[in-house]
Amino acid sequence: MGREATNTLYAGTFERSMDAKKRVAVPASWLSLEEGEEFHVVPPPEKGYLMVMPHAEFERWEQRIMESDMPAPKKRVAIRHFYASSHLVTADKQGRILLPETHCEQAGLTGEIVFIGSKSRFEIWSKDRFQHAQADEEAIYREVAEAIGL
């Protein structure tokens, strides 16, 4: 598939085990039928998890930075950090991606992890950290859901 746009909707929560080489299987419904699908792995500034996205979504993040109201010098710094912290990974025949060691350390990923769908991208969390974040955010979700009539 390479660097073409994707129409995949990343939704759902999937628990996985990461092997000793830092390989983990992407949920099958999130992969195209072609071998060699590429994703950009980016640790967000607040750390604690990894953002994973196809190339089209990766480019949209740069566009968001450029369209922000931030001054040009800050935009250049943000773009530099965004690209410097990203890592391109390719799914193998089994649908696994190899996560960078440094990214795993930053996000606290070992053993049991969770894939979280987030529409045009997905996140990878440690199972324990995700459970704590989910508990902390439950009240916010309920408040928003109620406000919009969900």
C-alpha positions as CSV (number, residue, x, y, z in Angstrom):
1,M,0.0,0.0,0.0
2,G,2.9,2.4,0.7
3,R,2.1,6.0,1.1
4,E,-1.4,6.2,-0.4
5,A,-4.4,7.6,1.5
6,T,-6.5,5.3,3.6
7,N,-10.2,5.3,4.4
8,T,-9.8,3.1,7.4
9,L,-11.7,4.1,10.4
10,Y,-9.7,3.1,13.5
11,A,-12.4,2.2,16.1
12,G,-12.4,-0.2,19.0
13,T,-10.2,-1.4,21.8
14,F,-7.9,-4.4,21.3
15,E,-5.6,-6.0,23.9
16,R,-2.3,-7.4,22.6
17,S,1.0,-8.8,23.8
18,M,4.2,-7.3,22.6
19,D,7.0,-9.8,22.0
20,A,10.6,-9.4,23.2
21,K,11.6,-7.8,19.9
22,K,8.9,-5.1,20.4
23,R,6.6,-6.5,17.6
24,V,2.9,-6.3,18.0
25,A,0.0,-7.3,15.7
26,V,-2.2,-4.5,14.5
27,P,-5.9,-5.4,14.6
28,A,-6.7,-7.1,11.2
29,S,-9.6,-4.8,10.5
30,W,-7.2,-1.8,10.7
31,L,-5.0,-3.2,7.9
32,S,-5.5,-3.1,4.1
33,L,-5.3,-6.3,2.2
34,E,-1.9,-5.4,0.8
35,E,1.3,-6.4,2.4
36,G,3.7,-3.7,3.6
37,E,1.3,-1.1,5.0
38,E,3.2,1.8,6.5
39,F,2.5,3.8,9.6
40,H,4.1,6.7,11.4
41,V,4.7,6.2,15.1
42,V,4.9,9.4,17.1
43,P,5.1,9.8,20.9
44,P,3.0,12.9,21.8
45,P,4.6,15.5,24.0
46,E,2.7,14.5,27.1
47,K,4.1,11.0,26.7
48,G,2.4,7.9,28.1
49,Y,1.3,6.4,24.8
50,L,2.1,6.3,21.1
51,M,0.1,7.8,18.3
52,V,0.2,5.7,15.1
53,M,-1.1,6.9,11.8
54,P,-1.1,6.3,8.1
55,H,0.9,8.8,5.9
56,A,-2.1,11.0,5.0
57,E,-2.9,11.6,8.6
58,F,0.7,12.3,9.4
59,E,0.8,15.0,6.8
60,R,-2.4,16.5,8.2
61,W,-0.6,17.1,11.5
62,E,2.0,19.2,9.8
63,Q,-0.8,21.2,8.1
64,R,-2.4,21.8,11.5
65,I,0.8,23.2,12.9
66,M,1.3,25.4,9.9
67,E,-2.3,26.7,10.1
68,S,-2.1,27.4,13.8
69,D,-1.9,30.9,15.2
70,M,1.6,30.3,16.6
71,P,4.5,32.5,15.4
72,A,6.6,31.1,12.6
73,P,9.7,30.3,14.8
74,K,7.5,28.2,17.1
75,K,5.9,26.4,14.1
76,R,9.4,25.5,12.9
77,V,10.3,24.1,16.3
78,A,7.1,22.1,16.5
79,I,7.5,20.7,13.0
80,R,11.2,19.8,13.7
81,H,10.2,18.0,16.9
82,F,7.3,16.2,15.3
83,Y,9.3,14.8,12.5
84,A,12.4,14.1,14.6
85,S,10.3,12.0,17.0
86,S,8.4,10.1,14.4
87,H,9.4,6.7,13.1
88,L,8.1,4.9,10.0
89,V,7.1,1.3,10.5
90,T,5.9,-1.3,8.0
91,A,3.5,-4.1,8.8
92,D,4.9,-7.6,8.0
93,K,3.0,-10.6,6.5
94,Q,1.5,-11.3,9.9
95,G,0.3,-7.7,10.3
96,R,2.9,-6.9,13.0
97,I,4.7,-3.7,13.4
98,L,8.1,-3.3,15.1
99,L,7.9,-0.5,17.6
100,P,11.1,1.6,18.2
101,E,12.8,0.7,21.5
102,T,13.1,4.4,22.5
103,H,9.4,5.0,21.8
104,C,8.4,2.0,24.0
105,E,10.6,3.3,26.8
106,Q,9.0,6.8,26.6
107,A,5.5,5.3,26.6
108,G,6.2,2.7,29.2
109,L,5.2,-0.2,26.9
110,T,6.2,-3.7,28.0
111,G,4.3,-6.9,27.6
112,E,0.6,-6.3,27.7
113,I,-0.6,-3.3,25.6
114,V,-3.9,-1.9,24.3
115,F,-4.7,-0.5,20.8
116,I,-7.2,2.3,21.0
117,G,-9.0,3.5,17.9
118,S,-9.2,7.2,17.4
119,K,-10.9,7.7,14.0
120,S,-8.0,8.6,11.6
121,R,-5.2,7.3,13.8
122,F,-4.8,4.9,16.7
123,E,-3.0,4.9,20.0
124,I,-0.9,2.2,21.7
125,W,-1.0,2.3,25.5
126,S,0.4,0.0,28.2
127,K,-2.6,-1.9,29.6
128,D,-2.1,-0.6,33.1
129,R,-1.7,3.1,32.0
130,F,-4.7,2.9,29.8
131,Q,-6.9,1.5,32.6
132,H,-5.9,4.4,34.8
133,A,-6.5,7.0,32.1
134,Q,-9.8,5.5,31.2
135,A,-10.9,5.7,34.9
136,D,-9.7,9.3,35.1
137,E,-11.5,10.3,31.9
138,E,-14.8,8.4,32.5
139,A,-16.6,11.4,34.1
140,I,-15.5,13.7,31.2
141,Y,-16.9,11.3,28.6
142,R,-20.2,11.0,30.5
143,E,-20.5,14.8,30.8
144,V,-19.9,15.3,27.0
145,A,-22.2,12.3,26.1
146,E,-25.0,13.8,28.2
147,A,-24.5,17.3,26.7
148,I,-24.8,16.0,23.2
149,G,-27.7,13.6,23.9
150,L,-25.7,10.4,23.4
